[in-house]
Amino acid sequence: MFPNIFSFFSGREPVPNVDALIKRCREVARGSDEFWSSALGSCHDFVNWHQCDFLAQRVKAADSTLAAIEESVRFLASAIPVLQELYIFLHNADMLMRRSHIISDITVSGWLRAALEQGDLKETFSHLIYDIEWCTSLLQSIVLESSKMTSFEFEPTSCNYQLCSGHELALLKAMKEDEMDLLVYLERTAKLNELIPEVARDLAEKLHAKHLACSRDLVFLKPEDLDLGGKLIGRGSFGVVRKSNFLNGKCVVKMLEQIQSTSIEKEIDAIRKLGNHPHIVRHFCFSKNDLEREVYLVMELLDMDLDRAIRRMKGRLSVVEAVSLLLQIGEGMRYMHDKGVAHRDLKPGNVLVNFDEGSSRISSVKIADFGSTKAAERTETNTMGTGTTRYMAPEVMKAREDPEKARLNLLKADVYSFAMMSVHILTGKYPFEPSNPGELKKRSKAGERPILRYELPNCPLRLATLLTKCWSQIPDERPPFPEICRELRYIKGLLLKGDEQKLQEQFVSRADPQKFLGGVKLQGPWGDSCGYGSRSEFYDMATSIRSIELGYIEGGRPIALFEVTYEILGKIFTRESYLQTVDDIRSDFPRYKTAKIELQPDIEYIKQISGSLFEGGILDGPRFMNVSSLTIHTNLGTYGPFGGESSTKFSSDTGSRVIGFHGEGETFLHRLGVVTIPDL
């Protein structure tokens, strides 16, 4: 059903047997261990010594796992593709450790180049460690399933790119230690004065200041310190791209004309927000000429863009190769969206690739060109010319025709572009080929989509249904990138294992209504009913919470306003807890304050609420507990506390996602509870 599954070795090589592959994996793992054992005690010769040390431990653990299951997998042909994949990750780990080694007689310029290239690589180390552990876990699942003595099954929940908390903490600690080591060296280098070239000293001083301030800003260098006359390799409306040399190494310089200053500012702002990620092009520094007519961005050199790479390969990738590429691009997009940045022009021409030396296999994929990016929380489309028609979401096309009325979810538009680009990667053909721009718009807005299983008969149903969700005409039905990446990794695992049965199951999004209602739980309410007078009772839930507005009185008084804006299937509605108007409350309570919490759409959600209760009531009447303070905890931060805290506390469970509220209010918020689902 799925030909060329053994695609990670060239077609000229015979597919290795299990014994040969285990031997190759263990040889590279033992080679890494020997290299690292010889490096212990020479941390000054390394960039990222502590992170490399942790990576070496995880490689050694993978080798131990291979030794433990070697006899069990020896006769399992289904383990071959997984072992091929594991070999690649172990080899990449070995290369990363060796690249971090700085030979003792290297020049200062060479050391600074290494610091620029190898610094701030926590995301790279984290991804590589996860990939190695995911592959070893996949091997173990093959052994368990083949034993038929257990009901263990490989599930999507094992594909949620996430290191265990202990490993995440250890890696974070290693990164901090590496940053301190780098600061010491940069400070020492900046004080060498006449002993080193001025550009190296200037760069060392600026890098030291940047790391000392924990800043993500790009380092600025003078134009005369850059090589701007290299070979022309690209041209566009923005300017030109040239090959260059920087600090004794190859790079490219993107020359941007200041005529498009808004686009340049967006690009630099996006680079600053994003930092470094293994699937996003790395930028080293920037410069401007004296008249500020041009801006120069210095970035890493890759072989070519994905559009050209697909044409060069003159044919389709195997399904497993294509899914691997899609997963890498998806992980880059997930990282961008987590940082609150939408790309807005995702297409093969804006994705760069490297090939394995002497091979046609794409070894790395990186998203580039951030001149069209925009902060994701701003949904107004101020620049409607952005995007490429073939990959552009239909709602963006409509918005270009009437920008005054346009309000878009830019993250959902990126998901559509990703789905269209996926068709190109899987089939080797442009979506809607051939069509002129006017015809493309007409077909896309009418809801026409590529028939993927016609273009690619061996496309797994699970992958086809995932992409169908991603290019849905209704933006809110498109899954977010964390869910897309989880599903792509699961599909990749099924392909590597050769599990044709599960590959022919349909993908069901967690946002689907029947899935959404699973695991709903009521917590609370906390507080008492006032028991008399007019009361406003509320019980609401939705697919997402957009904002919460609070009114409160300092000094232990209860919350006086609680208003929640929800979104469900693209519809917005608001619910409040109070009966009196805000002006009435203000006239009665001069110290009345308001606060509005606006959550970033599709990125931020409420994980927990906590607060205090205050005893109130009427003179000579019954007493009851009201909500006097409230704190909102999201996946991105904490808001509050608002109001006056007391000794009587309450909080909802951890490990949940708040999708609604229930309770009772009048002038004040008497009772408050939450509606939750598991935070998977």
N, C-alpha and C positions, 0 to 999 in steps of 0.2 A: 504493500500500500504506500509506503513512504520510501522511495528509492534514494540512494546516496546518503543514507543516514550516517555512514562511516565517512564523514566529510572533512574531518579535521586533519587528515593526512592527504597528500596529493594523490591524484588518480594513478600516478605512475608507481606508487608504492603499493605493495600488497597489504591488505588489512592485517595488522598484527594479531596474534592470538592473545588470550588472556595472560598467559605466563610472561610473554614478551612485554606486554604493557605494564604489568605489575613491576617487572624488573626495571623498566624505564622510569616509572614513577618513583620507585624506591632509590634508584641511582641518583636522580636529580635531588631528591630529598636528603639523601646522605651527603651528596656533594655540598649542599647548602649548609648542612650541619658541620661538616669539616671546615668549610670556609669561615663560618661564624665562630667556631671554636678557636681558630687561629687568630680571629680578630678581637677576642675578649681581652680587655686590658689596654686596647688601643683606640679608645672612644674618640680621641682627638683627631683621628684620621677618617672620621665618618661625619656625614650629615645625617641627622635622624637616627643616631646610634640606638637610642632607647626604643624607638618604634621598630627598628630592625631587629632588636633583641626579642621583642614580643612576637614579631612575625616568625622569627627563627623557632621560637617555642611552639607556635601553632603548626609550622611545617613538620617539626619533629613529632608532634602529636598525630598528625596525619600519617606519617610513616609508621607509627606504632599501630594505628588502626589498620593499615594495609597488612602489616605483619600478622595481626590477630585474625583477619578474615581471609588471608591469602588462600588457605586450603579450601575454604567454603566457596570462593568465587571462581576457582580454577576451571571449573567445568560449566560456568554460566556465560554463554555467549552474550546474553543481554547486558553483561557488565562492560563489554568492550567499548561502546561509545562513551560511557561515563568515565572509564579509565582514560580514554583519549582526552576528554575535557579536563579531568583532574591533572593530567600531565601538563597541559597548557598553563593552568593556574600555578602549579608548583614551579614550572620553568619561569613564569613571570615573577614569582616571589624571589626566586634565586637571582634573577636579573636586577630586581629592585634593590636587593641587599648589596649586590656588587656595584651598581651605579652609585650607591650612597658612600662607597669607599673612595676617599680622596687621597691620592698618592702623596707621599711626604714632600716630593720635590715639585709639586704643582705650583704654577704662578698664582699670585694674588688674584689676577683677573680670572683665571680658571676656577679658583675657589669661589669667587663671587658668582660666577656663572652657575656653578654647582648649587650654591645657596639659593639662587633664583629659581633654578629648575626643580630642586629637591625639597625646598622649604614648603611648609604648610601642606603636607601630603596626608593629613589624617584621614581624609575621605578615601584616598587611594589605598592606604593600608587597611582601612576598615572594609572596603569592598573586596579586596583580595583575600583577607582572612575569612570573610563570610563565604566567598565563592569556594574556597578550599573546604571549609567545614560543610557547606551544602553538598558538595560532590561526595565527600566521605559519608555523609548521612544518606545520600541517595544509594551509594553502594551497599550500605548496611540494610537499607529497605529492600533491595533486590535479594539479599541473602535471606532476610526474614520471610519475605513473601514466597521465596522458592522452597523454604523449609516445610510449608503447609502445616506447621505446628503452632501457628499464631494467626490471629485475625488482623495483624498490623497491615495498614494500607498507606501508601504515599498520598498525602492530601495537600490542598492549596494552602492550608494554614502553616505548612512547613516552608512556605516560600515567601514569607513576609520579611524581606530583607531587614534583619535586625539581629545584631550580636546580642548574646546574653549580657545581662547587666554587669557581671564580673569582668568580662572581656572588654566591654565598652569603657568601664571605669579604668581598667589597666591601660588601655590604649590612650585614653585622655590624659592620664598621669604621665605616660611616656612622651606624649606630644608636648606637654608643659615643660618637661625636663629638657627636651630637645630645643625648645624655644629659648630657654635660659642659656644653654650652651652656645647657640647661635648668637645671642646678644653679646656674650663675652667676646667671641671672636670678632664680631663686627666692630665692637668698641675698640678692640686692640688694633684692628686694621685701619680704622679711621685716624688713629694717632701716629701712623707710620710716616706722615708728612712726605718729605722729598724722596723717600725710598720706593714709592710706588707711583704709577701714572696718576695724574690729577683726576681723570674720569673714574678710576677705581676707588680713589679716596673719597671723591664726591658721592659715588654710589654707596660705599660702605657707610658713610655718615647718614645718608638718607634712609638706607635700609635699617640702620640701627635705630633712628628716630621712629620709623614706622613700626618696628617690632616692639619698641619700648612703649609706644602709645597703643599697642594692640589694634592698629589701624589697618583697614583693607584698602586704603587709597593706593593708586598706582604711583610709583616713583617717577618724578619728573627729571628729565635730563636735557641738557642743551642740544640743539640740533647738530652742532658741530661734533658732538661726541658720538653721533650715529653714522652708520654707513647707509647713505640714502641713494646710492647710484647703482644698486644691484640689478640683476636681470628681472625684467618685467614678466610677471607670471599671471596677472589678472587685471582687468579693467572693468569699471562699472560707473554708474551715475554718481557714486560717492567719491570716486578718485581712482587710484591705482594700488596694486600690491606688488612689491618687489622682494626678491630674495636678498638677504643681507647677512652680515656677520656681526656678532655682538659678543664681546668678552670671549673671543677665541672660539666661538661656536656659531652654528648656522641658525638662522631665524628668518622671519619675514617682517617687513615693515608695511603697514597699511597706511597709505597717505590719504587723508580725508580733507576735502575742500571745505573751508569754513563757511561757504555759501549755505551749506546744510547744517548750520550750527545746532539746531534742535536735535537732529539725528545724532550728531557727535556727542552732545551732552547726554542723550539717552544711552548711547553705547558705553560711555565712560561710567555713567551712573550704574548701569547694569553690571559692568565688570567689578565695580567697587562692592556692590551688594553680594555678588555671587562668590567671590573668593575663588578657591581652587577645588576642582572636582575632576575625577578621572574621565568623565565624558563631556567636559566643557573645555574649549580651547583655552590654553593658559596664556595670560598676558604678562609681560615682564615690566614694561615701563612705557612712558609716553613723552612727547615733546611737542613744541610749537615753534614756528619760525618767528622772526622779529616782528613782522607785520601781522602775525597771527592769521594769515590766510590759509594755512594748512596745519593740520594736526597729524602727528605720526604716532601710530600704535605699534609697539614692538611685541611680537607674539611668537609662539613656537611654530616650527615648520612641520607640516604634514605632507603626505605624498600628493593628495588630490581631493577634490570634493566627491561626494557619494554619487552624484549624477554621472560624472565622468567615469567613476569606477565601475558602475553598472554597465555602461556602454563598453568599457574596456573588456569586461569579462564575457561579453558577447553571448549572453545566455542567462538562464535563471540560476540563482543560487539554490542549493538544496533547501528544503523547508527548515531543517534544523539550523543551518547557517543563517538563513533569513531571520528566524525567530531570535537567534543570538544577537543579531544586529539591532532588531527592534527593541529587545530588552535593554541594550546599552543606551540607545537613544531615549527610551522611556525613562530610564534611571536618571539621565541628564535632565530631562524635562521635569521629573518629579522634584529633583533638587531645586531647579529654577522656581517652580511653583511654591515649594516650601519656603523659599526666600521672598515670596510675594512678587515675583517677576513673571510676566507673560511674554513669550517670544514674539508672536504675531506674524511671523513669516517663516514658519517651519517648512522646509522642503529639502530635497536631496542636495540642491546646490548650496545650502547653508549648513551642511553636515560634512565634516572633513574626516578623512580616513588615512590610516597607515597600513601598508601590506607587510607581511612577514618577508624578510629578506630572501630573495630567490624563490618566492612562492606567490600564488594568486590568492592566497587566503588573507582576508582583511583581519588585521590583528587588533586594531583599536579604532574607535569611532568617537568623534567629538563634535558637539554642537557649536556653531560659530555664528558670527554676524548678529550683533545685538543692537544695531542701529534702529530697529523697529520696536524694540522692547518697550514695555510700559508697566508701571506699578499695577499689580493685579487688582488692588482694591478700588482703583479708579475705573469705573465701568463706562464712562462717557467716551465715545470714540472721537477724539479731537483730530486725528490724522487718518482720514478715511481712505487715503491712497495706499495705505500699507497693506502688504501681502501680495501673493502671487495667485492669480485667478484659479489655476488648476487645483491648488491645494487649499483654497480659501473657503471658509464656512459660509453657507448660504445666508445666514443672518448678517454676516459682515458685508456681503455683496449688497443686500438690501439697505444696510445702513449707509453705504457709500452713496446711494441714490437719494437718501434723505437724512443727512448727518444731524440736522437739528433735532430730530426725534430719536436719534440712535442712542440706545443704552444696551451695552453688550456685556456678557460674561466672557472676558478675554481668555480665561483659563479653559472654558469649554470650547472656544474657537480653536485653541491650540490642539485640543484632543481630536477635533475633526481633521485638522491638517495632518496630524500624526497618522490617522487612519488612511487618508489618501496617499500619504507617502509610503505607508505599509504596502499598499497595492503595488506601487512602483517597485519596491524592493522584492516583493514576493514573485511578481510576474516578469520583471524586467521591462514592462511597458508603462507608458504614462497613462494615468487614469483619464478616461473619456477621450482616448486617442482615436482618430485625429479630430480636433475641434478647434474652431477659432474662439477668441475670448468671449464674443457675444453668445455663441452657441453654448459654451461652457457654463456661463452664468444661467442661461435659460434652463439647461438640463439639471444643474445643481439645485436651483431654487424650486424646480418642479418636483424635487425629491428623487431624481434618478441617481442611482449609485452603480459602481462596477459590480458585475456578477462574478464574484471572486472564484467560486467553485467551477464556473465555466472556463475562466481564464487559467485556473490552476486546479485541475481535477483532483489532485492528491492533497489539496488543502484540508487539514483536519476540521471537522465541523466545529469543534470547540474554538479554534482560532477564527473561523469565518464568523461565528456568532459574536465573538468579542469585537471584531472590527465593525460588524453591523451596528452594535451598540455605540461604538465610538463615532460613527458618522451619522447618527440619528438626526433627523430633521429637527427634533426637539432638543435644544441644548442641555436641558436639565436631565435628560435620560442618558447622556454620555457619562461614563464612569470617570472618576478622577485618576490621576496617574499612579498613586499608590496601589489602587486596585488593578489597574492595567498591568503594572509591573509584576504584581503578585501572580496574576493569571498567566502572563507571558513566561514567567519562570516555571510555573507549574506545567504549562504546555511543553516547555523545553525539557523538563524532567521526564514527562511522558514520552516525548520523542526519543530521548536518550535511552530510556528503558524499553522502547518499542511497544508501549501499551496502547495498541490500536483501539481496544474497546473503549477506554476512557477518553481517548482523543475524539471519538465520535459522539460524545455527550455534548449537550449544549451548554454554553456558558450562561450562568444566571448571575446578574449583577447584584451586589449587596444593596443597591439602591432600589431594586424592584420591590413593589409594594408587598408581595407575599413574603419576601425575605426581610423587609424592613420591620414588619410587625413581630418577628420572632424574638423572644427573649425580653419583651416589654415588661418593665417592673415599676411599680409605684413605691416611692419612698416618702415618708412623712404622711401627713403634713406636721410641721412643728409649730407650736403655738396653740391657742384655744379659740374656739368660737366665742364671739362676744355674747351670744345668746339673746340679744334683743335688737330692736330697730331694723332699719333697712340694711341689707348686706349684699355684697356682690360676690357670688361664688364663680370660680373659673376652673376649667379643666381643658387644657389644650395641648396638642403635640403636632409636630410636623416633621418634614424631612430635614429641615435645618432652622436654626435660630439666627436671625440677622442682627438684632440689636436688643439691648435692654436699657430702659430708662428708669432711673431711681430718683425718688425724692426722699430726703431724710432731714432730720433735725438733730443737730449735735447735742450731746449731753445726756444720752441715755434714753431719749424719746424714741418711739417706734418709727419704722419706715412709713412714710406718708404717701408714697407713690410707687407703683410697680407696674411698668408697661413693657410688654414684650412684642417684638415684631418677628413673625414667623414667615417661612417660605415653604410651600409644598407644591411640587410639580409646576414651578415657575410662577405661582400665584403668591402675592404678598398679603398678609393680614396682620392686624394688631389687636392685642387683648390687654385690658388694664384691670387692676384690682380695686380701683377706687370709685366712689360715687360722687364726691365733691369735685369741683373744678380746681385746677391748680391755683388759680387766682384766689379762690376762697381759702385754700390752705395757707397761702402766703400771707393773707390778711390776718389770719389767726396766729401764725407762727413766724415772726420776723427773721428767725435764724434758719429758715427753710432753705435748703440747697438742692440742686439737681445735678445728676451725673448721667451721661449717656455712654454706654459701652457698645461700640460698633465692631462686630466680629468680621474678620476678613473672609469674604465669600469663598467657599470650597476649600479653605485652608484651615480656618480656625473653628474649633467647636468647644463646648463646655464639657469638662470632665467631672467637675464636682462643684457643689456650693457649700458654704459654711456660714455660720452667723451666730447671733446671740438673741436671747429672748428677754423681754422686759415686762415686769408686772405692772398692769394698768387697770383701769376701770373707772367707774363714776363714784363721786363722793357718797359714802355710806351705802354703796351698792356692791355688787359682786366684783371680785378681782379675777383677772385672767392674764395669761401671758401673750404678748404680742411680739412680732419680729422687730427688734430694735437695731440690728446691724446685719449687713450682708456682704459676703466676699464671693466673687465669681472666679473660679479657677478654670482656665482653658489649657489646651495643649501648647499654647505659645506663651502664656504668662498668667499673672494674677491681677485682678482688678479689685481694689478695696483694701481694707474694710470701709464701707460706707455706713454712717450712723454711729450710734453709741454702743460700744461693746459692754457686756455684762458677764457675770460669772456663770450664767446658764448658757451653755454652748450647744450647738447642733451642727451636724454635717452629713452630707450624703456619702454613699459608698465611693471608694476608689475603684478603678477598673471599669468604669461605666462611661457612657456618653449620654449627656442630658439632651432629650429631644422635646421636652415640654414641662409645663408647670401646672400645679393644681393648688387650690387653697381658697381663702376667703378674705375679703377686705371691705372697708367702708371708708372712713377718713384715713384710717391707718391700715397697714397690712397685718391682719390678725393671725392668719395661718399660711404656711407656705410648704409645699412638697414638690418633688420632681418626678418626672416620667423619664426612665432611663432604658437604654439597651446596652448590651455588652460592648465594650470598646475593643473590637477585634483587631 
